[in-house]
Amino acid sequence: MQMTTRPIPSTKEALPVVGCGTWIGFDQRPGTDEYKRLPGVLEALFAAGGTLIDSSPMYGRSEETTGELLATKQRTKPFLATKVWTSGREAGIAQMEQSFARLRTKQIDLMQVHNLVDWRIHLATLRGWKEQGRVRCIGITHYTASAYGEVEAVLRAEKLDFVQINYSLDAREAEERLLPLAAERGVAVIVNMPFGGGGLLRRLRDKPLPAWAGEIGCTSWAQVLLKFVLSHPAVTCTIPGTSRAEHMADNAAAGAGSFPDAAFWRREAAAIRT
């Protein structure tokens, strides 16, 4: 079954709903066993119809690893997303130029201001780069509810293509204001930490799947948690991180089929969290 796509509001481009995060997993050196597993991760992503690969200069060697793997295994055109995470205009430009070099590309699909660090300065640079065609889309990111007030203020003040925030079954604060605001403003939403940072998934791993999991097309707890995230109509894509091909294939399967409505999750979510 082919992965679902959703439109990026600002460009109308169809984006597959499950991508791959590279934090920790892709921070590996050539020659190690961990590095040797990574080509299979991208192959699993592409085979399932996924395209988005999200990285950052703060993820150690992840950008460089991504660029190396894509240079040798690029049958599908990826949607490359990375971030700027420093202060000052010149430092931001230097860091983003480094990202182009590490990713081995002349165009980045999405450049995001990581954790809103010096966002005014970087967004000004990125608007110019977008006009030049160096970046196709621009956005902002954060990973904690304590920053939602500032994220909301930037969303209201700036014209953005994307916002990336945390959202999961056990961290639902984004439902209150940010997800509705993104929909209202026509901003695509990438969800990071869909497993709640991994803690929720670890707690569920040894519990039997509920009977209704099969009814919504899920064969693992990871798929259930991803289906929850993708069931919100404001969410465009989610980027669970992994360094194993079998986990990538399992995650990607959550992006196919139908997605339960809010009433379904109101009935079932409390039982999952306990």
C-alpha positions in Angstrom: 0.0 0.0 0.0 1.4 3.4 -1.0 2.2 6.0 1.5 -0.3 8.9 1.9 0.8 12.4 0.8 -0.4 15.7 2.0 0.0 19.1 0.3 2.5 21.7 1.5 0.0 24.6 1.8 2.4 27.3 0.3 3.5 25.3 -2.7 0.7 22.7 -3.1 3.5 20.1 -3.5 2.5 16.6 -2.3 4.7 15.5 0.6 4.7 11.9 1.9 3.5 11.8 5.5 6.4 9.8 7.1 10.0 10.9 6.7 13.3 10.1 8.5 14.9 12.0 11.3 18.7 11.8 11.6 19.4 12.8 15.2 21.8 10.3 16.8 21.1 7.6 14.3 23.0 9.2 11.4 25.9 10.6 13.6 28.1 7.7 12.5 31.6 7.4 11.0 32.3 5.3 7.8 33.5 1.8 8.4 31.5 1.3 11.6 28.8 -1.4 11.8 26.3 1.4 12.6 27.2 3.3 9.5 26.9 0.2 7.3 23.3 -0.2 8.3 22.3 3.3 7.2 22.0 2.8 3.4 19.2 0.3 4.2 17.4 2.9 6.2 17.2 5.3 3.2 16.3 2.4 0.9 13.4 1.5 3.2 12.2 5.1 3.3 12.3 5.4 -0.5 10.8 2.0 -1.1 7.8 2.9 1.0 7.3 6.2 -0.9 8.9 8.5 1.7 11.1 11.4 0.7 11.7 13.8 3.6 15.1 13.5 5.4 15.6 16.0 8.3 18.9 16.9 9.7 20.8 19.7 11.5 24.3 20.9 12.1 23.8 20.2 15.8 23.4 16.5 15.0 27.1 15.7 14.9 28.0 14.0 11.6 24.4 13.5 10.5 24.4 16.0 7.6 27.7 14.7 6.3 26.5 11.1 6.5 23.3 11.9 4.7 25.2 13.6 1.9 27.5 10.6 1.5 24.7 8.1 1.4 22.6 10.0 -1.1 25.6 10.4 -3.4 25.8 6.6 -3.7 22.1 5.5 -3.3 19.9 8.2 -4.8 17.2 6.5 -6.9 14.4 8.7 -5.4 14.7 12.5 -5.2 14.7 13.3 -1.5 13.1 16.2 0.2 16.1 17.6 2.1 15.5 19.5 5.3 18.1 20.9 7.6 18.5 23.8 10.0 20.6 26.8 11.0 21.6 26.9 14.7 23.9 29.8 15.6 23.8 33.5 16.3 24.6 36.3 13.9 24.2 36.9 10.2 27.6 35.9 9.0 27.8 32.9 11.3 24.4 31.8 10.0 25.5 32.1 6.4 28.7 30.2 7.1 26.9 27.4 8.8 24.2 27.1 6.1 26.9 27.1 3.4 28.5 24.2 5.3 25.2 22.4 5.2 25.1 22.7 1.4 28.6 21.2 1.3 27.9 18.4 3.7 24.7 17.4 2.0 26.4 17.7 -1.4 23.6 19.7 -2.9 23.1 23.0 -4.6 19.5 23.4 -3.4 18.0 22.6 0.0 14.2 21.9 0.0 13.6 23.3 3.5 15.9 25.4 5.7 14.6 25.8 9.3 15.7 28.1 12.1 16.5 25.6 14.8 14.9 26.3 18.2 14.3 29.9 17.1 17.9 30.9 17.6 18.4 34.4 16.2 15.4 33.8 14.0 14.9 37.4 12.8 18.4 37.5 11.3 18.3 34.1 9.7 14.8 34.5 8.2 16.0 37.7 6.5 18.9 35.8 4.9 16.7 32.9 4.0 14.1 35.1 2.2 16.8 36.3 -0.1 18.1 32.7 -0.7 14.5 31.6 -1.4 14.2 34.3 -4.1 17.5 33.1 -5.6 16.3 29.4 -5.5 18.9 28.2 -3.2 16.3 27.1 -0.7 12.7 26.2 -1.7 11.0 26.5 1.7 11.7 28.2 5.0 10.5 27.4 8.5 11.2 27.4 12.3 11.5 24.6 14.8 11.2 23.8 18.4 10.9 20.6 20.5 9.4 21.7 23.8 6.0 23.1 24.9 7.8 25.7 27.1 8.7 27.5 23.8 5.2 27.4 22.3 4.4 31.0 23.2 7.4 32.3 21.1 6.7 29.8 18.3 3.1 31.2 18.2 4.3 34.8 18.1 6.6 34.0 15.1 3.9 32.1 13.3 1.6 35.1 13.6 4.3 37.7 12.6 6.1 35.9 9.7 5.1 34.3 6.5 6.5 30.7 6.7 6.3 27.5 4.7 6.9 25.1 7.6 6.9 24.8 11.4 8.5 21.8 13.1 7.3 21.0 16.6 7.0 18.1 19.0 3.7 16.3 19.3 2.8 12.8 20.5 0.2 10.8 22.3 1.7 11.8 25.7 2.6 15.4 24.8 -0.4 16.9 23.2 0.0 20.6 24.1 0.4 21.5 20.4 -3.3 20.7 19.8 -4.3 23.7 21.9 -3.1 26.6 19.8 -0.1 25.8 17.5 -1.7 23.1 15.3 -4.9 25.2 14.7 -2.8 28.3 14.1 -0.6 26.5 11.6 -3.7 25.4 9.7 -5.1 28.9 9.8 -1.9 30.4 8.5 -1.3 27.9 5.8 1.9 26.5 7.3 2.9 22.9 6.9 3.7 21.0 10.1 6.5 18.6 10.6 6.2 16.6 13.9 9.3 15.7 15.7 9.4 13.3 18.7 6.3 11.4 17.7 7.2 8.7 20.2 7.4 11.3 23.0 11.2 11.1 22.9 11.1 7.3 23.0 9.9 6.9 26.6 6.3 6.1 25.7 7.3 3.6 23.0 9.6 1.8 25.4 6.8 1.5 28.0 4.4 0.1 25.5 6.8 -2.4 23.8 6.0 -5.3 26.1 2.3 -4.7 26.2 0.0 -6.6 23.8 -1.4 -4.5 20.9 -5.1 -3.7 21.5 -7.6 -5.5 19.3 -8.5 -2.4 17.4 -4.9 -1.9 16.2 -5.5 -4.2 13.2 -8.7 -2.4 12.4 -6.7 0.8 11.8 -4.0 -1.0 9.9 -1.3 -1.2 12.6 0.9 -4.1 13.4 3.2 -2.4 16.0 3.0 0.1 18.8 5.2 2.4 16.7 2.6 2.5 14.0 -0.2 3.2 16.5 1.7 6.2 17.9 2.5 7.5 14.4 -1.1 7.0 13.3 -2.2 9.1 16.2 0.1 12.0 15.2 -0.9 11.7 11.5 -4.6 11.7 12.4 -4.5 15.4 13.2 -5.5 17.3 10.1 -3.0 20.0 10.6 0.0 17.6 10.5 1.8 17.3 7.1 4.6 14.9 8.0 6.3 13.2 10.9 10.0 12.3 11.1 10.7 9.4 13.5 14.4 8.9 13.8 16.0 5.5 13.3 19.2 3.8 12.3 17.6 0.5 11.4 16.0 -0.4 8.1 13.4 -2.7 9.7 12.3 0.2 12.0 12.1 2.6 9.0 9.9 0.2 7.1 7.7 -0.3 10.1 7.4 3.4 10.7 6.7 4.1 7.0 3.8 1.6 7.0 1.9 3.9 9.4 1.7 6.4 6.6 -0.5 4.2 4.5 -4.3 3.5 4.8 -6.8 5.6 6.7 -6.4 7.7 9.9 -8.9 7.5 12.7 -10.8 10.6 13.7 -10.6 12.6 17.0 -13.5 10.7 18.5 -11.7 7.4 18.0 -8.6 8.7 19.9 -10.7 10.2 22.7 -12.0 6.7 23.3 -8.7 4.9 23.0 -5.9 7.2 24.0 -6.3 7.1 27.8 -5.9 3.4 27.8 -2.7 3.6 25.8 -1.1 6.1 28.2 -1.8 4.2 31.3 
